[in-house]
Amino acid sequence: MKKALVRTDFKFPQQKSVYHGKVRDVYDINDELLVMVVTDRISAFDVILPEGIPYKGQVLNQIAAKFLDATSDIVPNWKVATPDPMVTVGLKCDPFKVEMVIRGYLTGSAWREYKSGARSLCGVTLPDGMKENQKFETPIITPTTKADEGHDENISKDEIIAQGLVSKEDYELLEKYTMALFERGTKMAKDKGLILVDTKYEFGKKDGKIYLIDEIHTPDSSRYFYADGYQERFEKGEAQRQLSKEFVRQWLMENGFQGKEGQKVPEMTESYCNSVSDRYIELYEKIVGEKFVKADTDNLSKRIEVNVNDFFQNR
């Protein structure tokens, strides 16, 4: 199998702590900067799957870096540098305990809820008679709580403010940024023959100022349809051609796994992992509009360690 990075255990200069997330390992440097290593781990249904996906971390990190640069005029973001293909170094912010999910189309978990009879999603009323993959008249924001462990939970704007998770003033600014970022992402996707279907943004605060943090517009945080053939497929009730992690979720569901107690992750063969890798690379090339250059994977940990240490020595 091609080499994949699934664990890290670095000791960087002035390192205070490390947080191992589902996909990212985040190293705190003196409470000022974060070194975010995007591993090749993959998660679905809030479960880390047992095999890594080659080049997935590089794909996610490089897409996010490009979109952070392309949206920095809308909202300041945390990125300082990308010293390695799988690493972003950025400002340490205090994250808001909500994720701003925005949807342009009725699909995925929102469709599953709608199909089961729900007509309100995170306080947003949905009309009767909608079909799967139908475009909303205007994008809707459906926030979730940011869970440290386990499942994120849907929550409404009113609940967020009432629970004191975010102040009314800050939340309205997050909504404004979310809409503007989604509009920019939609235009950039359209230029490449894609539809940005839905995505999520995370924000934090530093010195009283709101920053966009984490990744944006990657296949882990977003769903893309191919624009070509969308309308025809929609009218026929056919599945859309898409570039997102949904194809992994579908494969898991077809094999009897939805992250529920007692269920077992199906075997992830080498050929399956490589096919997932190919899909991630396809999205990179499609959305970025340039060929993906595979970085050397002979010794991933050593490469990252050298590149990050060089960055700090030369600051």
C-alpha positions as a Markdown table, in Angstrom:
| # | Residue | x | y | z |
|---|---|---|---|---|
| 1 | Met | 0.0 | 0.0 | 0.0 |
| 2 | Lys | 1.1 | 3.5 | -0.7 |
| 3 | Lys | 2.3 | 5.2 | 2.5 |
| 4 | Ala | -0.2 | 7.1 | 4.6 |
| 5 | Leu | 0.4 | 9.2 | 7.7 |
| 6 | Val | -2.1 | 8.1 | 10.4 |
| 7 | Arg | -0.2 | 9.0 | 13.6 |
| 8 | Thr | 2.1 | 11.8 | 14.7 |
| 9 | Asp | 4.1 | 12.5 | 17.8 |
| 10 | Phe | 6.3 | 15.5 | 17.2 |
| 11 | Lys | 8.2 | 17.6 | 19.7 |
| 12 | Phe | 8.5 | 21.0 | 18.2 |
| 13 | Pro | 10.4 | 24.0 | 19.9 |
| 14 | Gln | 8.3 | 25.7 | 22.6 |
| 15 | Gln | 5.5 | 23.1 | 22.2 |
| 16 | Lys | 3.0 | 23.2 | 25.0 |
| 17 | Ser | 0.5 | 20.5 | 24.1 |
| 18 | Val | -0.9 | 18.4 | 21.2 |
| 19 | Tyr | -4.5 | 17.7 | 20.4 |
| 20 | His | -5.2 | 14.6 | 18.2 |
| 21 | Gly | -8.5 | 15.1 | 16.4 |
| 22 | Lys | -10.3 | 12.9 | 14.0 |
| 23 | Val | -8.1 | 13.9 | 11.1 |
| 24 | Arg | -5.9 | 16.7 | 12.3 |
| 25 | Asp | -3.1 | 16.8 | 14.9 |
| 26 | Val | -2.7 | 20.2 | 16.4 |
| 27 | Tyr | 0.4 | 21.3 | 18.2 |
| 28 | Asp | 0.3 | 24.4 | 20.4 |
| 29 | Ile | 3.4 | 26.5 | 20.2 |
| 30 | Asn | 3.7 | 28.7 | 23.2 |
| 31 | Asp | 0.0 | 29.6 | 23.2 |
| 32 | Glu | 0.7 | 31.8 | 20.2 |
| 33 | Leu | 0.8 | 29.6 | 17.1 |
| 34 | Leu | -0.7 | 26.3 | 16.1 |
| 35 | Val | 1.0 | 23.7 | 13.9 |
| 36 | Met | -1.9 | 21.8 | 12.2 |
| 37 | Val | -0.8 | 18.5 | 10.7 |
| 38 | Val | -3.4 | 17.2 | 8.3 |
| 39 | Thr | -3.0 | 13.4 | 8.5 |
| 40 | Asp | -4.2 | 10.8 | 6.1 |
| 41 | Arg | -6.8 | 9.5 | 8.6 |
| 42 | Ile | -10.4 | 9.5 | 7.4 |
| 43 | Ser | -13.5 | 9.7 | 9.5 |
| 44 | Ala | -17.2 | 9.1 | 8.7 |
| 45 | Phe | -20.2 | 9.1 | 11.0 |
| 46 | Asp | -17.8 | 10.6 | 13.6 |
| 47 | Val | -15.8 | 7.4 | 13.6 |
| 48 | Ile | -12.1 | 7.3 | 12.6 |
| 49 | Leu | -11.8 | 4.5 | 10.0 |
| 50 | Pro | -9.1 | 1.9 | 10.5 |
| 51 | Glu | -7.0 | 2.7 | 7.3 |
| 52 | Gly | -5.4 | 5.9 | 6.1 |
| 53 | Ile | -5.9 | 7.3 | 2.6 |
| 54 | Pro | -2.6 | 8.1 | 0.7 |
| 55 | Tyr | -2.2 | 11.8 | -0.1 |
| 56 | Lys | -5.5 | 12.8 | 1.5 |
| 57 | Gly | -3.8 | 15.0 | 4.1 |
| 58 | Gln | -1.8 | 16.8 | 1.3 |
| 59 | Val | -5.0 | 17.3 | -0.7 |
| 60 | Leu | -7.0 | 18.8 | 2.2 |
| 61 | Asn | -4.2 | 21.0 | 3.4 |
| 62 | Gln | -3.3 | 22.4 | 0.0 |
| 63 | Ile | -7.0 | 23.1 | -1.0 |
| 64 | Ala | -7.6 | 24.8 | 2.3 |
| 65 | Ala | -4.5 | 26.9 | 2.0 |
| 66 | Lys | -5.6 | 28.1 | -1.5 |
| 67 | Phe | -9.1 | 29.0 | -0.4 |
| 68 | Leu | -7.9 | 30.7 | 2.8 |
| 69 | Asp | -5.7 | 32.9 | 0.6 |
| 70 | Ala | -8.6 | 33.5 | -1.9 |
| 71 | Thr | -11.0 | 34.7 | 0.8 |
| 72 | Ser | -8.8 | 36.7 | 3.1 |
| 73 | Asp | -10.4 | 39.9 | 1.7 |
| 74 | Ile | -13.7 | 38.8 | 3.2 |
| 75 | Val | -12.6 | 37.8 | 6.7 |
| 76 | Pro | -9.2 | 37.6 | 8.3 |
| 77 | Asn | -8.0 | 34.0 | 8.7 |
| 78 | Trp | -5.6 | 32.1 | 11.0 |
| 79 | Lys | -3.1 | 31.0 | 8.3 |
| 80 | Val | 0.5 | 32.2 | 8.7 |
| 81 | Ala | 2.4 | 29.7 | 6.5 |
| 82 | Thr | 2.3 | 26.2 | 4.9 |
| 83 | Pro | 5.8 | 24.9 | 5.6 |
| 84 | Asp | 5.0 | 21.4 | 4.4 |
| 85 | Pro | 2.4 | 20.0 | 2.0 |
| 86 | Met | 0.5 | 18.5 | 5.0 |
| 87 | Val | 1.0 | 21.3 | 7.5 |
| 88 | Thr | -0.4 | 24.8 | 8.1 |
| 89 | Val | 1.0 | 27.0 | 10.8 |
| 90 | Gly | -1.4 | 29.7 | 12.0 |
| 91 | Leu | -2.6 | 31.9 | 14.8 |
| 92 | Lys | -4.0 | 30.3 | 17.9 |
| 93 | Cys | -7.6 | 31.6 | 18.4 |
| 94 | Asp | -10.3 | 30.8 | 20.9 |
| 95 | Pro | -12.7 | 28.8 | 18.8 |
| 96 | Phe | -16.5 | 29.4 | 18.9 |
| 97 | Lys | -18.3 | 26.3 | 20.1 |
| 98 | Val | -20.4 | 26.1 | 16.9 |
| 99 | Glu | -19.8 | 25.2 | 13.3 |
| 100 | Met | -21.5 | 27.3 | 10.7 |
| 101 | Val | -23.0 | 24.8 | 8.2 |
| 102 | Ile | -24.4 | 26.4 | 5.0 |
| 103 | Arg | -26.5 | 24.5 | 2.5 |
| 104 | Gly | -27.4 | 25.6 | -1.1 |
| 105 | Tyr | -29.2 | 22.3 | -1.9 |
| 106 | Leu | -31.3 | 19.8 | 0.0 |
| 107 | Thr | -29.1 | 16.7 | 0.2 |
| 108 | Gly | -27.2 | 14.5 | 2.5 |
| 109 | Ser | -28.3 | 14.5 | 6.2 |
| 110 | Ala | -30.7 | 17.4 | 5.6 |
| 111 | Trp | -32.5 | 15.3 | 2.9 |
| 112 | Arg | -32.5 | 12.3 | 5.2 |
| 113 | Glu | -34.3 | 14.3 | 7.9 |
| 114 | Tyr | -36.6 | 16.0 | 5.4 |
| 115 | Lys | -37.5 | 12.6 | 3.9 |
| 116 | Ser | -38.4 | 11.3 | 7.4 |
| 117 | Gly | -40.9 | 14.1 | 7.7 |
| 118 | Ala | -38.9 | 17.0 | 9.3 |
| 119 | Arg | -39.9 | 20.5 | 8.0 |
| 120 | Ser | -37.7 | 22.5 | 10.3 |
| 121 | Leu | -34.0 | 22.3 | 10.3 |
| 122 | Cys | -32.0 | 24.3 | 13.0 |
| 123 | Gly | -34.9 | 26.7 | 13.2 |
| 124 | Val | -35.2 | 27.1 | 9.4 |
| 125 | Thr | -38.6 | 26.2 | 8.0 |
| 126 | Leu | -38.5 | 24.1 | 4.9 |
| 127 | Pro | -41.4 | 24.0 | 2.4 |
| 128 | Asp | -43.4 | 20.9 | 1.5 |
| 129 | Gly | -42.8 | 19.1 | -1.8 |
| 130 | Met | -39.0 | 19.5 | -2.1 |
| 131 | Lys | -37.0 | 16.8 | -3.8 |
| 132 | Glu | -33.6 | 15.4 | -3.2 |
| 133 | Asn | -30.8 | 17.6 | -4.4 |
| 134 | Gln | -33.2 | 20.5 | -5.1 |
| 135 | Lys | -31.7 | 24.0 | -4.9 |
| 136 | Phe | -32.9 | 26.3 | -2.1 |
| 137 | Glu | -34.2 | 29.7 | -3.2 |
| 138 | Thr | -31.4 | 31.2 | -1.0 |
| 139 | Pro | -28.8 | 29.2 | 1.0 |
| 140 | Ile | -29.7 | 28.3 | 4.5 |
| 141 | Ile | -27.5 | 28.2 | 7.6 |
| 142 | Thr | -27.9 | 25.1 | 9.8 |
| 143 | Pro | -25.4 | 25.4 | 12.6 |
| 144 | Thr | -24.1 | 22.5 | 14.8 |
| 145 | Thr | -22.6 | 22.4 | 18.2 |
| 146 | Lys | -18.8 | 21.7 | 18.1 |
| 147 | Ala | -18.4 | 18.5 | 20.1 |
| 148 | Asp | -15.0 | 17.6 | 21.6 |
| 149 | Glu | -16.1 | 14.0 | 21.4 |
| 150 | Gly | -18.9 | 12.1 | 19.8 |
| 151 | His | -21.5 | 13.7 | 17.5 |
| 152 | Asp | -22.1 | 17.3 | 16.7 |
| 153 | Glu | -25.7 | 18.3 | 17.3 |
| 154 | Asn | -27.9 | 20.5 | 15.2 |
| 155 | Ile | -28.8 | 23.8 | 16.9 |
| 156 | Ser | -30.7 | 26.9 | 16.0 |
| 157 | Lys | -29.5 | 30.5 | 16.0 |
| 158 | Asp | -31.9 | 31.4 | 18.9 |
| 159 | Glu | -30.6 | 28.4 | 21.0 |
| 160 | Ile | -27.0 | 29.4 | 20.3 |
| 161 | Ile | -27.6 | 32.9 | 21.6 |
| 162 | Ala | -29.8 | 31.8 | 24.5 |
| 163 | Gln | -27.2 | 29.3 | 25.7 |
| 164 | Gly | -24.5 | 32.0 | 25.5 |
| 165 | Leu | -22.4 | 30.0 | 23.0 |
| 166 | Val | -22.0 | 33.1 | 20.9 |
| 167 | Ser | -23.2 | 36.6 | 21.5 |
| 168 | Lys | -25.9 | 38.0 | 19.3 |
| 169 | Glu | -23.5 | 40.6 | 17.8 |
| 170 | Asp | -20.8 | 38.0 | 17.1 |
| 171 | Tyr | -23.3 | 35.5 | 15.7 |
| 172 | Glu | -24.8 | 38.0 | 13.2 |
| 173 | Leu | -21.2 | 38.7 | 12.0 |
| 174 | Leu | -20.6 | 34.9 | 11.6 |
| 175 | Glu | -23.7 | 34.6 | 9.5 |
| 176 | Lys | -22.6 | 37.5 | 7.3 |
| 177 | Tyr | -19.1 | 36.0 | 6.9 |
| 178 | Thr | -20.6 | 32.5 | 6.2 |
| 179 | Met | -22.9 | 33.8 | 3.4 |
| 180 | Ala | -20.1 | 35.8 | 1.8 |
| 181 | Leu | -17.6 | 32.9 | 1.9 |
| 182 | Phe | -20.2 | 30.5 | 0.5 |
| 183 | Glu | -20.9 | 33.0 | -2.3 |
| 184 | Arg | -17.2 | 33.3 | -3.1 |
| 185 | Gly | -16.8 | 29.5 | -3.0 |
| 186 | Thr | -19.8 | 29.1 | -5.3 |
| 187 | Lys | -18.4 | 31.4 | -7.9 |
| 188 | Met | -15.0 | 29.7 | -7.8 |
| 189 | Ala | -16.6 | 26.3 | -8.1 |
| 190 | Lys | -18.8 | 27.4 | -11.0 |
| 191 | Asp | -15.6 | 28.6 | -12.9 |
| 192 | Lys | -14.4 | 25.0 | -12.7 |
| 193 | Gly | -17.7 | 23.4 | -13.8 |
| 194 | Leu | -18.7 | 22.5 | -10.2 |
| 195 | Ile | -21.5 | 23.3 | -7.8 |
| 196 | Leu | -20.6 | 24.0 | -4.2 |
| 197 | Val | -23.6 | 22.2 | -2.6 |
| 198 | Asp | -22.9 | 22.7 | 1.1 |
| 199 | Thr | -20.0 | 23.3 | 3.4 |
| 200 | Lys | -19.1 | 24.3 | 7.0 |
| 201 | Tyr | -16.9 | 27.1 | 8.4 |
| 202 | Glu | -15.3 | 27.4 | 11.8 |
| 203 | Phe | -14.4 | 30.7 | 13.4 |
| 204 | Gly | -12.4 | 31.8 | 16.4 |
| 205 | Lys | -11.5 | 35.0 | 18.3 |
| 206 | Lys | -8.1 | 36.5 | 19.0 |
| 207 | Asp | -7.6 | 39.9 | 20.7 |
| 208 | Gly | -11.3 | 40.7 | 20.2 |
| 209 | Lys | -11.2 | 40.0 | 16.5 |
| 210 | Ile | -13.0 | 37.2 | 14.6 |
| 211 | Tyr | -10.9 | 34.9 | 12.4 |
| 212 | Leu | -11.8 | 32.1 | 10.0 |
| 213 | Ile | -10.0 | 29.0 | 11.3 |
| 214 | Asp | -9.4 | 25.4 | 10.3 |
| 215 | Glu | -10.0 | 24.3 | 6.7 |
| 216 | Ile | -12.4 | 25.5 | 4.1 |
| 217 | His | -13.9 | 24.2 | 0.9 |
| 218 | Thr | -12.2 | 20.8 | 1.1 |
| 219 | Pro | -13.9 | 17.5 | 0.3 |
| 220 | Asp | -14.0 | 16.7 | 4.0 |
| 221 | Ser | -15.9 | 19.9 | 4.9 |
| 222 | Ser | -17.8 | 20.4 | 1.6 |
| 223 | Arg | -19.9 | 18.7 | -1.0 |
| 224 | Tyr | -19.5 | 19.4 | -4.7 |
| 225 | Phe | -21.7 | 18.3 | -7.6 |
| 226 | Tyr | -20.6 | 18.4 | -11.3 |
| 227 | Ala | -22.6 | 21.2 | -12.9 |
| 228 | Asp | -22.8 | 19.4 | -16.2 |
| 229 | Gly | -25.8 | 17.1 | -16.1 |
| 230 | Tyr | -27.1 | 18.4 | -12.8 |
| 231 | Gln | -30.5 | 19.6 | -14.0 |
| 232 | Glu | -31.1 | 16.5 | -16.1 |
| 233 | Arg | -30.2 | 14.1 | -13.3 |
| 234 | Phe | -32.3 | 16.1 | -10.8 |
| 235 | Glu | -35.4 | 16.0 | -13.1 |
| 236 | Lys | -35.0 | 12.3 | -13.5 |
| 237 | Gly | -34.5 | 11.7 | -9.8 |
| 238 | Glu | -31.1 | 10.2 | -10.4 |
| 239 | Ala | -28.1 | 10.5 | -8.1 |
| 240 | Gln | -25.8 | 13.4 | -8.8 |
| 241 | Arg | -22.2 | 13.0 | -9.8 |
| 242 | Gln | -20.4 | 14.5 | -6.9 |
| 243 | Leu | -17.0 | 15.1 | -5.4 |
| 244 | Ser | -17.2 | 14.9 | -1.6 |
| 245 | Lys | -16.8 | 12.4 | 1.2 |
| 246 | Glu | -20.4 | 11.3 | 0.7 |
| 247 | Phe | -19.3 | 8.5 | -1.5 |
| 248 | Val | -17.4 | 7.0 | 1.5 |
| 249 | Arg | -20.5 | 7.4 | 3.7 |
| 250 | Gln | -22.6 | 5.7 | 1.0 |
| 251 | Trp | -20.1 | 2.8 | 0.7 |
| 252 | Leu | -20.2 | 2.3 | 4.5 |
| 253 | Met | -24.0 | 2.4 | 4.6 |
| 254 | Glu | -24.2 | -0.1 | 1.7 |
| 255 | Asn | -21.9 | -2.4 | 3.8 |
| 256 | Gly | -24.0 | -2.0 | 6.9 |
| 257 | Phe | -22.1 | 0.7 | 8.8 |
| 258 | Gln | -23.5 | 4.0 | 10.1 |
| 259 | Gly | -21.4 | 4.4 | 13.2 |
| 260 | Lys | -24.0 | 2.8 | 15.4 |
| 261 | Glu | -23.2 | 0.6 | 18.4 |
| 262 | Gly | -22.5 | -3.0 | 17.5 |
| 263 | Gln | -21.8 | -2.2 | 13.8 |
| 264 | Lys | -18.4 | -3.1 | 12.3 |
| 265 | Val | -16.5 | -1.1 | 9.7 |
| 266 | Pro | -16.2 | -3.1 | 6.5 |
| 267 | Glu | -12.8 | -4.2 | 5.3 |
| 268 | Met | -10.9 | -1.3 | 3.7 |
| 269 | Thr | -8.7 | -3.1 | 1.1 |
| 270 | Glu | -5.6 | -1.6 | -0.5 |
| 271 | Ser | -7.5 | -1.1 | -3.8 |
| 272 | Tyr | -10.4 | 0.6 | -2.0 |
| 273 | Cys | -8.1 | 3.0 | -0.1 |
| 274 | Asn | -6.3 | 3.8 | -3.4 |
| 275 | Ser | -9.6 | 4.4 | -5.1 |
| 276 | Val | -10.6 | 6.9 | -2.4 |
| 277 | Ser | -7.2 | 8.6 | -2.8 |
| 278 | Asp | -7.8 | 8.9 | -6.5 |
| 279 | Arg | -11.2 | 10.6 | -5.8 |
| 280 | Tyr | -9.6 | 13.1 | -3.4 |
| 281 | Ile | -6.9 | 13.9 | -6.0 |
| 282 | Glu | -9.6 | 14.3 | -8.7 |
| 283 | Leu | -11.4 | 16.9 | -6.5 |
| 284 | Tyr | -8.1 | 18.8 | -6.0 |
| 285 | Glu | -7.4 | 19.0 | -9.7 |
| 286 | Lys | -11.0 | 19.9 | -10.5 |
| 287 | Ile | -11.5 | 22.6 | -7.9 |
| 288 | Val | -8.0 | 24.1 | -7.9 |
| 289 | Gly | -7.6 | 23.8 | -11.7 |
| 290 | Glu | -4.1 | 22.5 | -11.7 |
| 291 | Lys | -2.4 | 19.1 | -11.6 |
| 292 | Phe | -1.8 | 17.6 | -8.2 |
| 293 | Val | 1.9 | 17.0 | -7.5 |
| 294 | Lys | 2.4 | 14.1 | -5.1 |
| 295 | Ala | 4.9 | 14.9 | -2.4 |
| 296 | Asp | 7.6 | 12.3 | -1.4 |
| 297 | Thr | 6.1 | 9.9 | 1.1 |
| 298 | Asp | 9.2 | 7.8 | 1.8 |
| 299 | Asn | 9.4 | 9.2 | 5.4 |
| 300 | Leu | 6.5 | 11.4 | 6.0 |
| 301 | Ser | 7.1 | 12.1 | 9.7 |
| 302 | Lys | 10.8 | 13.1 | 9.1 |
| 303 | Arg | 9.9 | 15.3 | 6.2 |
| 304 | Ile | 7.3 | 17.2 | 8.2 |
| 305 | Glu | 9.6 | 17.5 | 11.2 |
| 306 | Val | 12.4 | 19.0 | 9.1 |
| 307 | Asn | 10.1 | 21.4 | 7.3 |
| 308 | Val | 8.4 | 22.7 | 10.4 |
| 309 | Asn | 11.6 | 23.1 | 12.3 |
| 310 | Asp | 13.2 | 25.0 | 9.4 |
| 311 | Phe | 10.2 | 27.3 | 9.3 |
| 312 | Phe | 10.6 | 28.2 | 13.0 |
| 313 | Gln | 14.4 | 28.6 | 12.7 |
| 314 | Asn | 14.0 | 31.0 | 9.8 |
| 315 | Arg | 11.1 | 33.1 | 11.1 |
